[in-house]
Each structure stands twice: as structure tokens, then as C-alpha cells.
Amino acid sequence: MSVASVAATPPHRTRGILLYSLAIFLLAVMDASAKWLTHGYPVGEIIFFRSLFALPILLVLGLRHSSAPARLLATAQPWRHLLRGMVVMLTIVTFFMALRHLPLATVTVITLANPIFMLLLGLFWLGEQVGRQQWLAVGLGLIGVLVVCGLSGLQFNAYSLLAVASALSYALATLLTRQLSAHDSPATIALLGTLLMLLFSALSAGRDWQWPGLADWLVLLLLGLSGGLANFVNALSLRDVPLSAVAPLEYSILLWAAALGYFFFAEMPGMSTWLGGALIIASGVVVARAKH
């Protein structure tokens, strides 16, 4: 980009792009924090504290942007919120379980295939039309997943399939979120979802739960705050720039995951991860261009 084009970029648009990039980085930090904790704590306990520490951020966001704070948790669709909460819980459980056994970058690459599953769910659930470009995207994305999982040392083991299941359930959760957003505010959806995760994870409490040490308390706090701040910063960024302008930045999370995996877990992504990731990213670009 030339100096002239940078100068011509509106300040609010530049701010939106920077904020959205920060949100992606915070999501990568949340994922790395979760991976650090999965080796010492049950997944249910990690999700419990992640939800607990994210609540204050979401409450501040909801109260600041709600025209009726007293009705922040009011909804006419409690059963759909319950279904979404269960699907989100499944998404996080499968993601964290995959993180426990696979490199951070590998799990991140597989879950980047969620736009492909969104496309397929739109076809089979909502009856949306799918054109040739979108079918091309489906093919590229599935080949990318096969390259990451099947053509590497993973050989489609149970943990790589958990990552695929996480991407699929994330796509379903996104579809449910879109349906709920026609009636409820983003703050209501986020708060009810977090409260349901807090409840579901608390129900999993058992003898394997353990009281964290000081260092792990800090990581748990980082996990919750980075997740809550990511939602907050993402909402701020989309006030300044349209989603279509920043959607390609979603894929920068792979670079952050590779860097964090290398520095904190001594993980070096293999060629199959990068090749599969390139195919999955290409499929996402095709989907975005076809929708546009």
C-alpha cells in the first residue's frame, strides 16, 4: 500500500481495522491460555472460569449499549437460547479437548474450515442456493482439512476429528446466533450464552476438579479476560468498518497460533498444516467473494 493510499484511508476505518486485528490476537491468546490449562485441569473447570471471568466484560458492554438495561436478559426465545448454549458448549469442549493433544496451529487450521460448514448448513437447513463458486469453495476446504488431518502424522485420529466437530458445531452456533439476532441484542445473546456455559460447566464439577495455584489463576484470568475483551473489541471495530472489509483478517489467527505455539509449547507446524491451511483460507476467500 502506497503512502498516498494510507493517507487517504479514513481514520475511523483504520481504527476499525486495527481493533479487529486486536480482537483476532486476543482470540489467539485465549486459545493458547486454554491449551496451557488443558494439561492440568478438566475441560469443564476451564470453561467454568473462562465464563466467570468473561462475565464482567460482557456486563459492562451490555449496560453501556443497551437502551433498556433492566431487560438485558429478557428474551422471547428461551428454548433457542438454550439450544445455542448447548451447541456453543459442545464447540468449546471439543476445541479444548483437541487442543490438549494437538498443536495449537493444527487445531486452529482445522477450525478455520467453519465457513464451509456454514455454507453446507445453509444449503441443507435453510434451503439456500449454492452456486458453482461456492461448491468450489466446499471442495477446496474439504481437501484442506484432509491434507491437515489425513496426509500428516495425525491420520485422522480421534483428536483431529474433535477439531472437525468443533468447526461444525461452531458453524451451527453461528447460524443460531443469526436467527436470534433478529429479535435479541448481541449483548443479550452473549450474556445468556455465557451464563448457560457457566451453568453447564458447573454441572460437570467432580472429584477431578482442583483448586488452581497462583500461576494458573493468572492464566485463567487471562483466558476469561482475553475472551471477553475479544467480544468487546470486535463489537467496537464493527462500528467503524464493515465486516466484509475485515473478514480476511480472520485468517491472521493462524499466524498468531503458530507463533504462540512455537514460543510457549515448542510446536513447529509441519508442511501439511501450512498447505492445508492455504487451501482452507482459499476456500474462505471464495465463499466471501461469492456472497459479495
N, C-alpha and C positions, 0 to 999 in steps of 0.2 A: 504494500500500500504506500502510495506516494505521500510526501509531506502535505501537498495540496489537498488530497482526499481526506487526510486526517484532520486538517484544519476545517474542512467542510462538514465534518461529521458533527451533528448537533450534540451539545454537551449532555443532554438528558439521555440520548441514545448511547453515547459512550459509557455513561454511568450505568445504564441498564445492562449493557454487555459485561461490564466489569463485575457488577453484582451477581449476574447469572453465573459467571465463571467462578466467583467465590462460592456460590451455592453448590456447584459441582464439586469443588475442592472439599467443602465441608462434608458432603456425602461420602467422599473417599476416605476422609478422616474417620467418619462414623464406621465405615466398613472395616477399616484397619483396627480400630478400637475393639470392634466386635470379635475380629479374628484373634486378637491378643487375649481376650477373655474366654474364648471358647475352649481353650486348653486347660482351664482350671475351674470353670463353673458351668452348671447345666444351662441349656439354652433358655429355658423358662425363666430362670433367675435373671439372665442378662436382659431379656425382653422386659421383665418387670421394672428393672432400674432404668432402662432406656426410656420407657414410657413415663416413669415417675419424674425423671429429671427433665423430660421434654415438656411436661405439662405447664410449668410456669411460663415458658416462652410462648406456647400456644395461647395461654390465657391472656397474656399481655397483647398479643396480636389480635385476638378476638375482641377484647374490650376496646381496643383503640379504633378498630374498623367496623364495629357493629353499631347500627343505629338503634338497636334495642337490646342492650346488654343483658337485661333480665330474661330475655327469651333466647339466649345464646345456645342453650342445649335443647330448645324446643324443636320438634320435628313431626311431620305428619306421616313419615315413613320409617317407623322404628324397626320393622322387620327387615327392610332393605339395608338399613344401617347395620343391623345385626349380621346379615349375610356378608356385607362388605367387611365388617370387623373380623369375621371368621376367615375370610379369604386373605385379608392382609396378614393375619396371624400365621396362616399357612405359608404365605410368601416369605415372611421373616424367619420362621422356623426352618424351612428348607434351605434358605440362603445361609443362615448361620451354621447349620449342620454341614453344608458343603464347604463353608469357609474353614471349618475345623480340620478338614482332611485334604483340601486342595489349595494350591497357590492363590493368593488374592487376585492376581491379574487374570488367571484362568476362569475363576468364578465370575469375575466382572465381565469378561468377554462373552461368556455364555448368556448371562442375563441381559446383555445388550441386544439380544435377539427378541426382546419383548415386543417391538413394533410389528414383527412378523406374526406373532400370536394375536396381537390386536387386530391385524388385518383378517386373519382367519376367523376369529371370533365375530368380527363384524359381518363376515360373509355368512357363517352358519347360524349365528344367533339373531342378528338384526336384519339379515337378508340384504346387506349392502352389495352393490355391484363392484366386481373386481375386474379391472382391465388387464391388458397384456403386460404393461409395465409392472403392475403390482404382482402378477404371477411371477414375473422375472425376479422381483424382489424376494418373494417367498422362496424361490429356488436358490438364489444366492445365499439367503440367510440360513436355510437348512443345510446347504453344503458347508457353510462356515461353521455351524455347530458340529457337523460330522467331522470336519477337519480338526477342530479343537478337542473333541471328545474321542473320536474313533481312530484318528490317524496319529495320535500321540500315545504316550505310555499309559494313558488313563484307560483306554479300551472300553469306553462306555461302562465304567463301573457304577456302583450304586450312588456314589457321591457326585459324579458328573450328571447323573440322571436327576439328582436332587436339585442341582443348579438349573437344569432344564425345567423342572417342575416349578421352581421359584419364578422363572421368567414367564411361564404360562399363567400362574396364579396372579402375578403382578399385572399382566395384561387384563385378566378378568377383573381385578380390583379397579383398574383404570376405567374400564367400561362401566362398572357400577358407580364409580365416582362421577362420571359424566352424567349418568342418569339422575343421581342425587342432586347434582349441582343445578338442575333445572328448578328445584324447589328450595334447597337449603344453601346457606352461605358456605364458602370454603372453610371459614373458622368453625362453623358448626360441624361440618363433615370431619375436619381434622381432630377436633376435641372429642367428639363421640367415638371416633376410631381409636384414639389414644386411650380413652377411658376403658373401652372394651378390651384392648390389648392388655391393659393393666389388670383387668378382672380375669381374663383368660390365663394370663401368665401366673397370677397369684394362685389360681386353682391347681397349678402344676406343682406347687410347693410340696416338697417331700424331704426325706432324710438326706438326699444328696445336695440340698441347698446348704450353703455355708456362708458364714459372715466374712465379708471381704476384708483384706488387710488394707493399710493406708494407701499403698501404691495403687492397688486395684480400685479403691474408692475414687481415686483421681481419674483412672481410666474410665470407670463407669460414669462419672460426672462428664467427662469429655464425650463419651458416647451419646448421652442424652442431650447435652447442650449442642453438640455439632448437628445432631438430627433435627432438634427443634429450631436452631438458627438457620439451617438449610431451608426449611419451610418458610421461615420469616423472610430471609434474604431473597428467596425465589419469588415470593409474592411482591416484594418491593421492586425487584428488577422488571417484572412484567407490567408494572405501571409505566415504565419508561420506554419499553421496546416490545414489539410483538413477538409472540412465541416463535413464529416462522423464521424470524431473524436470528434467533439464538439456539434453535433446536440442534444445529450441527455441533454446538459446544457440548452437548450431552456426551459425545464420544471422547472428550478430553479426559473423562474419568478413567479411561483405560491407561493413559499416561500417568496419572496420579497413582492409580493402583499398582502399576509396575514399579514406580519409584518408591512408594511406601513399602511394598512387598520386599524390595531389594534392601532397603535401609534397616527395616525392623525385623524381617523374617529371613533374610539372606536367600530370597527367592529370585531366580532369574527366568523370566518367561522364555519358553522354547520357540523355535521357528513355527511350529504348528499353531501356537497361541497367536502369534502375530499374523500369520497367514489367514487363519480362521477369523481373527478379529477384523482384518481388512475386508473380507467377504461380507461379514455381518454389517460392518459400517457402510459398505457399498449398498447393501440391501436397504438399510435405513434411509440412505440418501434417495434411492429410487422411490421408496414409499412416500417420502416428503415431497419430492418433485411431482409425483403422480397426483397426490392430494391437492397440491398447489394448482 
